[in-house]
Amino acid sequence: MDGRRAAAMDPDGGVNVPARTGPDRAESPVRALATTEIRVILRRNSWGILATAHNDGRPYAVPSAYAWDGQHFYFVSKDGRKRRNLEANPTACLTVVEIEGNGRWRSIVATGTIEWVDAPHEWAGALQAIRAQWIQAAPPPSLEAARLEGARIFRLVPDELTGRAGGRREG
């Protein structure tokens, strides 16, 4: 680390949130997000960029719909590069970003390990989380079943969850 980054323990949830300091932060202040802010942003959104890497080390990042149950991120994947990468190397990184006018932004980065959801009772819980997050865009049950045919559900179990916000504040 370059000395401008210091780890801070968030008082309302124990999430390790890196804090940025230094002279380059004066022009565009960047602050760590509190755990409560992170949770609100993750609930408010349902898309992020999921980065994976095969054992050959080649990164692959794609927009992915997610559901957040307060502890894990859930995804649905049919056969493809993302799924093959995760089967070969079960580590991943999810980035969720919100951008407002005037250069204001918030980002969340979750890194961790992938677990495949194979047990029927785990599928039910995962689908419940997915439906809860995607309630306004939920397809009819028959269409949902057809889309899931051949798909696997996996969860990202974060070992690090960080958030930052930046940009000039109004006023």
Secondary structure as GFF3:
##gff-version 3
##sequence-region A 1 171
A	DSSP	beta_strand	5	9	.	.	.	ID=ss1
A	DSSP	beta_strand	16	20	.	.	.	ID=ss2
A	DSSP	three_ten_helix	23	25	.	.	.	ID=ss3
A	DSSP	beta_strand	30	32	.	.	.	ID=ss4
A	DSSP	alpha_helix	35	44	.	.	.	ID=ss5
A	DSSP	beta_strand	47	53	.	.	.	ID=ss6
A	DSSP	beta_strand	59	65	.	.	.	ID=ss7
A	DSSP	beta_strand	67	68	.	.	.	ID=ss8
A	DSSP	beta_strand	73	77	.	.	.	ID=ss9
A	DSSP	alpha_helix	81	88	.	.	.	ID=ss10
A	DSSP	beta_strand	91	99	.	.	.	ID=ss11
A	DSSP	three_ten_helix	101	103	.	.	.	ID=ss12
A	DSSP	beta_strand	105	117	.	.	.	ID=ss13
A	DSSP	alpha_helix	120	133	.	.	.	ID=ss14
A	DSSP	three_ten_helix	135	137	.	.	.	ID=ss15
A	DSSP	alpha_helix	141	148	.	.	.	ID=ss16
A	DSSP	beta_strand	152	166	.	.	.	ID=ss17
###
